[in-house]
Amino acid sequence: MKLAARIGQVTPSLTLAIDAKAKAMKRDGIDICSFSAGEPDFDTPEHIKNAAIEALKSGKTRYGPAAGEPQLRAAIAQKLQTDNQLSLQAENVVVTNGGKHSLFNIFLALVDPGDEVIIPAPFWVSYPEMVKLAGGTPVILPTTAESGYKITPEQLRSAITPQTKILVMNSPSNPTGMVYSPAEIRAIADVVVEKDILVVSDEIYEKLLYDGAEHLSIGAASPEAFARTIISNGFAKAYAMTGWRLGYAASGSPELIKAVTTLQSQSTSNVCTFAQFGAIAALEGSQDCVAHMLSAFTERRQAIYDMINAIPGLSCVKPNGAFYMFINIRQLGMSSLEFCDALLSEQQVALIPGIAFGADDHVRASYATDMTTIERGMERIATFVKSRL
């Protein structure tokens, strides 16, 4: 069977592949310390589950609007107005099957063959692949630990060509955990406006911030930036709702919202109806659950940061957001894939190779796991690294 040429351009997700391998080993009775998946280890809060259960019991089991339940779209718009200072209404929102799906829809709706999409590296694994599937060309803009894994306005300006259509922003970042300050966001926004390009802002980790870090949506930087910004967000990370597959896209452009809705109507139809009522409860209910999880992540972040930097041969920059450590393995003289394969085989610890994120001299560790796993896993990593030095 001859497959479509586009499939040959796409690389399977290494994060999902390694997570699946680690879970298979665990099912076989092997004691695995997994730092692979970007998935909170907490259960979804009870009030969110109960709202979905009640919706299910009350018959919310039928097809719904392709753009999402009106009550949820309104709740998301209210959240964007209140939390992010974005003047968006319910009609500016499309509910999607997870944050990933919102990004896929956005790129399909905007990108034509020949269009360039600027992606700062290290990047989330799916950005370049989605751009390729849409027929566009990913343009990778590298950063370093010294720059805090952030691009500068000058870097962005020099990378823009007549073919540039979109800049992808992800702050807080997966995999680095870096957060652009409000001043840095405004400076990037000035270039976006000056060069008249669009920006897709992935804000899925916006509620996971540390040490006084502040999240500013680039769409709130100025009215001109707002007109060029498309928001992608979801419920997976802040509310421990990864398996619920609930996200959204938001934009002040009626044409884009209509286009995304049309795409969705011909691909997935509506998002699971009763699950959307859980999302309404997440937004409109108490936010104590978010604070509780953030408190635990804060403790884990400090612990794993200290442990990693105490291992000779490893180093990492302290992140200000999300729940990842991006570990520099350059001193070991190994590729990230070699490192992760050997570590999983010899010490039963699962990390994600940095090559998946555009940085082959790094590996990613998710600290969305319990302290016992963190302590045991770091001991095993220390043993492994010592054997390689």
N, C-alpha and C positions, 0 to 999 in steps of 0.2 A: 504494500500500500504506500503510495506516495503522499507524504504529508505536505501541508502548506509551507512555503518558504519561510514565513514569519516565525514558525515554531523553531526553526534552526537558529534564529537570532536570539532566542531567549534562553537564559541560564536558569536551571531549577534553583529554588531557594535553598541555600546552604543552611540557613537557620532552621527551617522546617525539617530538612534531611537529617541534620545532626540531632535535633530534638527527638525525632522519630527513632533514630538508632539508639539513643540513650534510653528511651522508654522501652524499647524492645529488649535491651539488655536487662533492664530492671524487672521486666516481666519474667525473664529467665532466671530470676533470683540473684542477679549480680547487684552488689551494693554500689549504686551510682550516686555521685554527687553532681547534680546537674545545675549548671549556670547558663544554660543555653537559651531557653525561651524567654521572651519579653512578656511574661505573664504573671501578674500578681498571684501569690500563693494563698491569698485570702478567698473565702467564699463570697459570692455576691451578697451584699447586705439584705437582711430579711425583709425590710419594707419594700425593696425593689422586687424581690421574688414574689412577695405576697400580692403586689399590684398586678403582676403578670398572671398569677394564679387566679385572682378574682376576675381578670379580663377573660381568661380562658373559661371560667365557670359561667360567665355572663354571656357567652356566645360570640366573643370577639375572635372568631375562627374563620372568617370568610375573606375573600379578596378585599383589599383596600385600595385607596388611591395610589398610583404609581409613585407620586412624590412624597408620600407618607401621610400618616394620620394628621388631620388638621390641628388637633390639640397638641401633638408632639411638635409639629412645625412651629406653632406659636410659642411653645415653651422654649424651644431652641433659640428662636428670635429674641425672646425676652432675655435669655441667658447672654446672648451676644451683645445686646444693648447694655445690660447691667455690668457684666464681667469684663467685656472687651471694648466698650464704648464704640460699637459698630452700629450704625443706623440701618439695621436690617429688619424686615418684617417677615411674617410667616411665608409670604409668597416668594421670598428670596432664599428659601431653604428647601433642599431635597434630602429626604432620609434615605440612607443607603445601607447595603448589606455589609456593614463594617467600614472603618476608616479607609482601608485598602481599596474597597470598591468605590468609594467617593473619588479617590485619586485616579483610579482607572477610568471612571466616567469623565472626569475633568479633562484628562489628556486626550481621550478619544474625541471629545467635543471640540477641543481647541487646536490640536496639532495636525498639520498637514505634512506630507512628505517634503523634505527639505528644510522644515522648521528646526531651529536649534533650541534646545532646552538646557540652560545652565544649571548644573547640579554641584554644589560644594561637596568636597570629599574630606573626611569620610562621610558616606551617605548611607541611608537606609537601603537595603539590598534591592528593593523593588522599583525604585525610581527609574533607573536607566532602562530596565526591562519593559516597564510600562510605556516609556517614551518610544522605544523601539517598536513595540506592538502597535502604537499609534502611527508609525511611519516616520517619526521624527529622529533627530540626531542628538544623543546626549553629549553635552560638552562638560567635561569634568574639570572643576576648579579646585586644585589641591590646597590643603591647609596643613599646618604643623602644630605640634604641641606648644611651641613657642608663641604661636598666635592664638592659643586657646582653641584651636580647631575652628576658627572663624575666618570668613573672608573679609577683606577690607573693601571700602568703596572704590579704591583705586584698582584693585584686582577685578572687581565686577565691571567697572567701566572699560578696562582694557580687553575683557573677554567678550564684550558685546559686539556683534557684527550685524550687518543688514538682515541676516537670516535669523537672528535671535528673536524668539517670541516670548519665552517664559523663563523666569528665575524660580527655582524651587528653594523655599526656606523651611527649615525644620528646627524650631527652637521652642523648648528644650529638645536636644538632639538625641536621636538613636543613630549611631552607637556611642557617641562621646559623652553625652550628658551635659554638653556646654549649653549656655544660655546667653544670647545676645542681650546686652543691656539696652534700655530704652534709647539712650543716645546712639548706640550702634545701629539699632533698628531704624531710627530716623535718618541716619546718614546713608544707609542702604536704600531706604525709601526715596531719598532725594535723587539717587542715580536711576532708580526704576522710573521715576517721573521724568527726569531729564532725557532719558533714552527712549521713553514711551514704550516700555515692555510690560508684560503682565507678570504677576508674582503669585505662585501657588504656595500658600502658607499652611504647612502641616503642623497643627497645634495640639496634637493628641496627648502630649505630656504636660500641658500648660499648668496643671494643678500640682505637679510634683516638682517643687522648688525648695532650695536649701540656702542657708546662710544669707537670708535677706535678698536673694535674687528676685528680680521683678520681671514678669512676662508682659511685654507690650506686643499686641498684634500689629503687624506692619500696616494693616488696613486702617488703624487708628492714628497713624503717624501724621496724616494730612488728608484733606478732602481729595486731593489729586491721587494720593496713594490708594485711598479707599476705592476709587473708581477702577483701579488696575489690579485689585486684590481678590483672589478666590480663596476661601477658607475651607480646609479639610479638618475634620475633627471627629470624635466618637466617644464612646462610653467605656471602652475596654479597659483602659489603663487606670483612670481615676476611680472607677466604680467596680473594678474587678468583674467585668462583664465580657471577657474575651470571647467566650463561646456563644454569646447572644447575637453576635454579628450585627451591631447597630452603630452606624456612623452617619455623617451628614456632610454635604457640601453647601456652601453659602456664598452668595455673590450679589452685588448690587445690579448686576446685568440681567435683565429679564430674558434676553436672548440665550444666555448661557444656561440659566435655570430651565428654560423650556427645552433646550437641547439635551441636557442631562436627563430630564424627565422622559423625553422621547426615547433616548437610549435605554433607559431602565424599563420603559414600558415594553420594549421589544426584546429584552434580555432576561431580566429577573422578575419583572412585574413589581408588585409591592414587597416591601420588607415584611417579615413575619408579623402578623397583625397584633396578636396578644403580647408579643415581646415589646412592642412599641409602648405599651402602657407601663411596662417596667421602666423604660427610659424616661417617661413622664415623671414617674415617682422619683427617679434618680435626680432629676433637675429641680423638682418642686419640693421634695422632702428635705429632711435634715441633712446637712453636709458634715455631720459629726463623723460619719463613716470614712469620709475622705481624710479628715484630720487624723483619725486613728491610724489609718494605713500609712499616711505620710510620717507620722511619729515613728512607726516601726522601720520604715525605709531610711529615715534619718539615722537611727541607731545602727542599722546594718551598713549604711554607706560609710560611716566613720570607721567601723570595725574592719570592713574588707579593705578600705583604703590603707589603713595602717598595716594590715597584714601583708598586702601586696608589696608595699614599698619597703617592708622589712626583709624581703626576699632578694638576696644579691642576684643581679642579672635582670630583674624586672623593675618597671617603674610605671606610674600612671599619674595623670593630671587629675586633681580632685574635681569631680563634676558638680555643677550647681543645679542640675535638674535630672529628670527621668530616674531610671534605676539601673544604670550600667556603669561599669568600669571599663575603660578602653586601655588595655595593658600593652606597654611597649616591650617587645621580646627581641629587639634588634641585637642585643649583646649575645644571644644564643646562636646566632648564625643559622637559624632554621626558618623555613617559610612558615606562614601561619597554619597552612593545611598540615604540614609535617608535624608541627608542634601539637595541634589539636588531635590528630590521629594517634600519635604516640601517647599523649596524655590520657586519652580515653582507653587505649589498650592496656597501658601499663599501670595506671593509677585510678582508672574508672572515674575520671572527672571530665565532664562535658563542657567545653567552651566553644565559641564560634570563631572560625578563622577570619582575620581581618581582611583577607583578600575579597571576601564577600562584600565588604564595605568600601573597597578601594584603597586599603592600607595593609599590605601584606606583611609588614613588620609589627603588626599589632594583633591582639585577640580580644574578643569581647566577653565580659563576664556579667551576667545579670544577677543583681542581688535581690531580686524579687523571690527570695527563698528564706527559709528559717535560719536562725543564728547557728544552730547545731550543724546544719549542712555547710554553712559558710566556714565555720571553724575546721571541720573535718576536711573540707575541700581544699582550703588554703594550706593545711599541713601536707596534704598529698601533692599539691602543686610545688611546695617548697622542696619536697623530697625529689620530685621529678626534675626540677630545674637544677638542683645540686648535682644530680647525676649527669647533667649535660655540660656543666661548666668545667 
